[in-house]
Amino acid sequence: MFKLKEHNTSVRTEIIAGITTFLTMVYIVIVNPVILADAGVPFDQVFTATIISAIVGTLWMALFANYPIAIAPGMGLNAYFTYSVVGANENISYETAFAAVFVAGIIFVILSLTPFRKKLIEAIPENLKHGITAGIGLFIAFIGLRLTGIITSHPENLVALGDLHSSSVVLALVGLAVTLVLMVRNIHGALFLGMIVTGIIAFFTGDLKFEGIASLPSLPEGLIVGNPLTAFADVFQHSLYAVVFSFLLVTIFDTTGTMIGVAEQAGLMKGKSMPRARAALLADSAGTTIGAMFGTSPTTAYIESSAGVAAGGRTGLTSLTVSVLFVAAAFFGPLVSAVSGISAITAPALIIVGSLMMGSISHIKWGELDEAFPAFLIILSMPLTSSIATGIALGFISYPLLKVVKGQWKQVHPLVYLFAVLFMYQLAFLPH
């Protein structure tokens, strides 16, 4: 089924690769509930929904695409959901926001079945893509610093350095140092192991207390999105068009780029084409749609899958192993709940993932102002406005304007002009 001989691999190698990938990405079952809790979503709901979406997406990747790529709710998208969609709009509940995620998932499925997704990716300027990735990275790193108190609010300067003597800040800095040491030593699962070490320290200092280790998974809210028609109605009623578009845009670029990168690393690309691309692209769209129904933000392909590929993973058996381990993780809700309640344990992962995403900034053409400034505007505005959608909007509006002024309007794809007009309308007349 997985064609192990054809890919020059073995069952043992694939299982080890799956364990490696799982250890590098399992932090999401801790961090995701922490972030979505700020939107009011119950911990048990997010924890279980996170695992369900990861299992659905990764299993699809394993059984239908036969790639060693894992799927789970994406970092950055969860922050956007919490702070830009729910947190910035008093009239939008998390249930309504999940309706927008569901609609984005449905559109995502349709786009994955058509050539439009490929055309959309090709239409967006490379510098805007890099700016979006870097901006999201800066935003979630800022959230990590704020959650622990390393950075606090200031009446005049907006932000300031927090109390470095507080237990939360000290624990977060220790956890950050430990995790960075593990990462520079190229130890697989460094983010997760860093959480474990920080948790052990918190336990002995009395900051971390356990009321249980394992229990049956639960969904206290049941199905949050049970009626597709109601979901679409919520999007229209609250004018969440820009929200849906932002979910789509970020997920499309993030997932596609990650899939191609991991496939190239594994030697699975055929020239510039990716075999079974349609099945692979459907994995994250299926995960997003199902995940929204139960209560989690959009899913994406995880770059941490490259750790499993480095360990020898070449087929869907690696992904199947990851799925099985996520099933096992579902029974340790109380343990994860206790750990996620201490922001100092989870924040280092946010800060480090943010720094990794900031790496995209090196690909921006800083020597060309008409290319660089829209990307800069995206990176700057995302954390300062606490809105990923606003950052994307400003980038898409400024890019074609500068190209027109420079006399290079023909170099801009018509879709970019369309997006610019839609974003201008959204910023001027719709809630944001």
C-alpha atoms as one frame of an Amber mdcrd trajectory, in Angstrom:
protein
   0.000   0.000   0.000   2.783   2.434   0.927   5.239   1.042  -1.670   8.089
   0.787   0.812  10.473  -1.057  -1.521   9.876   1.415  -4.313  10.853   4.250
  -1.956  13.840   2.324  -0.586  12.619   2.314   3.010  11.385  -0.138   5.672
   8.619  -0.455   8.259  11.085   0.187  11.097  12.497   3.300   9.449   9.044
   4.699   8.725   7.846   4.133  12.299  10.943   5.798  13.756  10.433   8.697
  11.339   6.796   8.993  12.445   7.787   9.088  16.116  10.375  11.761  15.321
   7.839  13.938  13.483   5.302  13.510  16.276   7.755  14.566  18.973   8.700
  17.703  17.038   5.084  18.838  16.543   3.169  17.496  19.555   3.655  20.858
  21.272   0.611  22.012  19.294  -1.770  19.995  21.510  -0.514  22.107  24.415
  -0.086  25.493  22.742  -3.275  25.507  20.651  -5.661  25.240  23.648  -3.680
  27.981  25.396  -4.157  30.423  22.516  -7.799  29.573  21.732  -8.655  29.780
  25.443  -8.244  33.569  25.105 -11.154  33.426  22.643 -13.269  31.688  25.293
 -13.154  28.180  23.823 -13.151  25.493  26.580  -9.835  23.670  26.983 -11.257
  20.153  26.543 -13.026  21.221  23.367  -9.891  22.635  21.732  -7.654  19.818
  22.945  -9.869  17.124  21.456 -10.662  19.128  18.311  -6.949  19.745  17.726
  -6.266  16.031  17.841  -9.284  15.157  15.663  -8.225  17.611  12.951  -4.618
  16.373  13.113  -5.735  12.753  12.787  -8.104  13.489   9.883  -5.597  15.547
   7.906  -2.577  13.329   8.585  -4.493  10.113   7.897  -5.675  11.545   4.590
  -2.084  12.388   3.734  -1.021   8.854   4.661  -3.731   6.837   2.932  -4.513
   8.896  -0.178  -1.333  10.871  -0.927   1.302   8.530   0.560   3.516  11.378
   1.774   5.464  11.597   5.081   3.825  14.937   5.877   1.825  15.624   9.044
  -1.164  17.968   9.309  -2.359  19.891  12.394  -3.763  23.319  13.369  -1.279
  25.973  12.280   0.607  28.407  14.453  -0.270  31.980  13.555  -3.701  31.023
  12.281  -4.768  30.202  15.856  -3.464  33.603  17.005  -5.327  35.309  14.172
  -8.512  33.467  15.149  -8.225  34.522  18.794  -6.867  38.046  18.722  -7.888
  39.428  15.326 -11.269  37.783  14.729 -12.803  37.133  18.157 -10.764  39.467
  20.361 -11.059  42.508  18.099 -14.818  42.215  17.497 -17.257  42.297  20.397
 -20.113  41.006  18.231 -18.256  37.913  17.017 -18.293  34.865  19.271 -15.931
  31.937  18.839 -18.844  29.937  17.435 -19.272  32.505  14.672 -15.532  32.555
  14.045 -15.515  28.775  13.675 -18.263  29.197  11.072 -15.820  31.357   9.091
 -13.143  28.657   9.425 -15.641  26.059   8.221 -16.578  28.151   5.186 -12.898
  28.687   4.422 -12.417  24.924   4.660 -15.225  24.226   2.204 -13.836  26.774
  -0.257 -10.408  25.284   0.354 -11.697  21.833  -0.654 -13.224  23.255  -3.847
 -10.028  25.127  -4.738  -7.966  21.991  -4.121 -10.080  20.143  -6.663  -9.505
  22.798  -9.331  -6.463  24.429 -10.986  -7.396  27.761  -9.341  -5.336  27.068
  -6.230  -2.193  26.731  -8.319  -3.037  29.910 -10.248  -3.657  31.800  -7.004
  -0.280  30.774  -5.624   1.449  31.867  -8.829  -0.417  35.200  -8.884   0.709
  36.433  -5.469   4.096  38.225  -5.571   6.875  36.329  -3.798   7.769  39.295
  -1.593   4.224  39.487  -0.249   4.313  35.767   0.576   7.569  36.196   2.489
   6.211  39.282   4.227   3.093  37.427   5.371   5.130  34.559   6.826   7.573
  36.891   8.596   4.765  39.117   9.893   2.898  36.190  11.408   6.150  35.023
  13.004   6.725  38.414  14.617   3.099  38.501  15.785   3.110  35.122  17.540
   6.539  35.801  19.097   5.086  39.040  20.493   2.148  37.066  21.908   4.564
  34.651  23.612   6.467  37.541  25.200   3.250  39.176  26.362   1.654  36.037
  27.819   4.567  35.495  30.203   4.939  39.115  31.249   8.336  39.593  29.617
   6.624  42.445  27.799   3.826  44.429  29.432   1.574  47.299  28.407   2.717
  50.899  28.906   0.429  53.970  29.043   2.663  56.064  26.771   4.891  53.737
  24.766   2.234  50.983  24.432   4.720  48.269  25.490   7.587  48.026  27.968
   9.869  45.453  29.575   8.110  43.495  32.310   9.257  42.529  35.817  12.269
  40.284  35.272  12.058  39.121  38.900   8.564  37.616  38.602   8.360  33.828
  38.706   6.564  33.650  35.345   9.248  35.669  33.544  12.133  33.769  35.168
  10.564  30.396  34.327   9.869  31.483  30.727  13.444  32.698  30.236  14.827
  29.448  31.651  12.509  27.453  29.391  13.542  29.562  26.403  17.238  29.010
  27.175  16.798  25.251  27.606  14.823  24.914  24.371  17.325  26.986  22.401
  20.201  24.822  23.666  18.355  21.695  22.541  17.598  23.227  19.148  21.132
  24.406  18.395  22.295  20.905  19.330  19.890  19.612  16.618  17.984  17.386
  19.047  14.709  16.155  17.534  11.635  17.238  19.463  13.475  20.158  21.062
  10.324  22.277  21.449   8.470  19.449  23.172  11.444  18.419  25.304  11.926
  22.062  26.299   8.344  22.103  27.578   8.970  18.926  29.569  12.114  20.344
  31.228  10.357  23.649  31.975   7.370  21.717  33.351   9.608  19.693  35.664
  11.162  22.895  36.981   7.695  24.414  37.471   6.572  21.292  39.327   9.432
  21.509  41.836   8.932  25.257  42.319   5.262  24.675  43.091   3.955  26.537
  40.027   2.697  23.371  38.318   0.209  21.057  40.004  -1.509  17.972  38.599
  -5.063  16.897  39.321  -4.824  13.894  37.035  -2.797  12.388  34.238  -5.169
  10.562  31.898  -8.882  10.506  31.072 -11.229   9.778  28.204 -11.310  12.568
  25.597 -14.378  14.791  25.698 -16.140  17.461  23.653 -18.161  19.536  26.157
 -19.612  21.747  23.417 -20.333  18.847  21.032 -20.372  19.930  17.394 -19.799
  23.689  17.234 -20.569  23.873  13.514 -23.320  21.369  12.803 -25.229  23.082
  10.028 -23.305  24.243   6.927 -26.108  26.606   5.903 -25.971  28.339   9.295
 -22.206  28.689   8.953 -22.509  30.454   5.604 -25.323  32.620   6.998 -23.082
  33.699   9.915 -20.333  34.720   7.513 -22.746  36.852   5.464 -24.470  38.315
   8.536 -21.217  39.481  10.144 -19.457  40.357   6.848 -16.560  38.001   7.570
 -15.410  37.910   3.949 -11.941  39.280   4.728 -11.590  36.776   7.576 -12.412
  33.846   5.297 -10.060  35.185   2.642  -7.236  35.647   5.156  -7.640  32.084
   6.426  -7.544  30.855   2.839  -4.588  32.951   1.773  -2.304  32.107   4.691
  -3.204  28.410   4.681  -2.721  28.042   0.928   0.758  29.582   0.940   1.873
  27.940   4.175   0.654  24.459   3.300   1.725  24.422  -0.330   5.178  25.783
   0.431   5.694  23.287   3.244   4.506  20.341   1.169   6.827  21.177  -1.707
   9.745  21.776   0.649   9.314  18.474   2.493   8.677  16.562  -0.754  11.892
  17.989  -2.233  13.828  17.038   0.894  12.485  13.491   0.639  13.343  13.302
  -3.072   9.705  12.782  -4.028   9.361  15.637  -6.542   9.233  14.835 -10.260
  10.992  17.843 -11.736   8.896  20.840 -10.660   5.716  18.807 -10.212   4.480
  17.043  -7.102   2.920  13.611  -7.757  -0.516  13.088  -6.210  -0.605  16.829
  -5.482  -4.407  17.010  -5.483  -4.733  14.300  -2.820  -2.041  15.996  -0.735
  -3.700  19.409  -1.000  -7.018  17.924   0.094  -5.456  16.727   3.348  -5.219
  20.138   4.990  -8.559  21.325   3.577 -10.274  18.230   5.008  -8.531  18.769
   8.349  -9.599  22.423   8.399 -13.246  21.641   7.622 -13.584  18.819  10.151
 -11.543  20.691  12.762 -13.809  23.747  12.536 -16.863  21.584  13.166 -15.394
  20.412  16.487 -13.682  23.655  17.496 -10.188  24.442  16.268  -8.484  26.888
  13.914  -7.342  25.962  10.374  -4.867  23.150   9.816  -1.710  23.232   7.746
   1.170  20.995   6.722   3.878  21.028   9.394   7.432  21.917   8.477   8.407
  19.712  11.444   7.682  16.832   9.072  11.178  17.490   7.712  12.558  16.016
  10.949  10.844  12.729  10.131  12.130  12.865   6.571  15.642  13.420   7.936
  15.114  10.264  10.014  14.332   8.305   6.824  10.587   8.781   6.329   9.552
   8.521   2.690   5.961   7.244   2.630   2.549   7.593   4.185   3.470   5.011
   6.817   5.341   7.820   8.565   2.134   9.895   8.596   0.091   6.895   9.730
   2.427   6.519  12.695   1.938  10.181  13.572  -1.849   9.699  13.448  -1.703
   6.717  15.796   0.400   8.696  18.284  -2.112  11.568  18.168  -4.842   9.050
  19.056  -2.785   8.007  22.088  -2.241  11.659  23.063  -6.013  12.196  23.212
  -6.147  10.254  26.493  -3.787  12.592  28.360  -6.027  15.661  28.534  -5.600
  16.357  32.294  -1.812  16.294  31.962  -1.868  18.662  28.998  -4.413  20.897
  30.754  -2.138  21.338  33.773   0.879  22.153  31.602  -1.013  24.542  29.312
  -2.237  26.476  32.343   1.318  27.770  32.897   2.070  30.233  30.101   5.798
  30.176  30.891   5.918  26.538  29.752   4.272  27.138  26.379   5.485  30.658
  25.535   9.059  29.669  24.586   7.604  27.561  21.757   5.691  30.586  20.465
   8.776  32.792  20.573  11.021  30.245  18.836   8.481  29.298  16.157   8.061
  33.021  15.554  11.797  33.430  15.053  11.855  30.522  12.589   9.034  32.080
  10.581  10.906  35.392  10.537  13.532  33.650   8.420  11.414  34.466   5.370
  12.498  38.074   5.695  15.848  37.192   4.111  14.137  36.397   0.793  12.586
  39.862   0.406  14.155  42.121  -2.248  15.109  44.949   0.091  17.008  46.759
  -2.668  13.770  47.437  -4.580  11.485  49.780  -2.636   8.366  48.908  -4.639
   8.903  45.262  -3.658  10.236  45.792  -0.153   7.862  48.399   1.281   4.603
  46.388   0.907   6.329  43.431   2.609   7.640  45.755   5.342   4.141  47.167
   5.817   2.773  43.647   6.318   5.478  42.723   8.844   5.112  45.973  10.793
   1.327  46.185  10.887   0.512  42.613  11.936   1.848  42.886  15.517   1.066
  46.607  15.884  -2.582  46.234  14.848  -2.929  42.740  16.358  -4.429  41.705
  13.037  -2.975  39.381  10.423  -5.810  40.315   8.049  -4.995  44.021   8.299
  -1.346  43.331   7.527  -2.269  41.302   4.464  -4.721  43.979   3.329  -2.175
  46.807   3.565   0.373  44.765   1.651  -2.030  43.890  -1.142  -3.186  47.497
  -1.463   0.268  49.118  -1.468   1.942  46.631  -3.842  -0.076  47.347  -7.022
  -0.183  51.076  -6.247   3.621  51.277  -6.172   3.892  49.192  -9.346   1.473
  51.500 -11.162   3.431  54.570 -10.076   6.640  52.918 -11.260   5.069  52.171
 -14.636   5.190  48.401 -14.128   1.477  47.802 -13.824   1.610  45.023 -16.426
   3.803  42.954 -14.104   0.989  42.696 -11.560  -1.419  39.783 -11.969  -5.094
  40.810 -12.409  -6.004  38.819  -9.292  -3.765  41.091  -7.202  -5.658  44.152
  -8.461  -8.914  42.412  -7.591  -7.674  41.622  -4.073  -6.494  45.221  -3.636
  -9.954  46.588  -4.481 -11.663  44.082  -2.165  -9.306  44.900   0.706  -9.756
  48.658   0.202 -13.510  48.184   0.386 -13.172  46.003   3.460 -10.962  48.481
   5.340 -13.164  51.440   4.398 -16.656  50.055   4.890 -16.619  46.721   6.755
 -15.720  45.835  10.365 -12.089  44.863  10.868
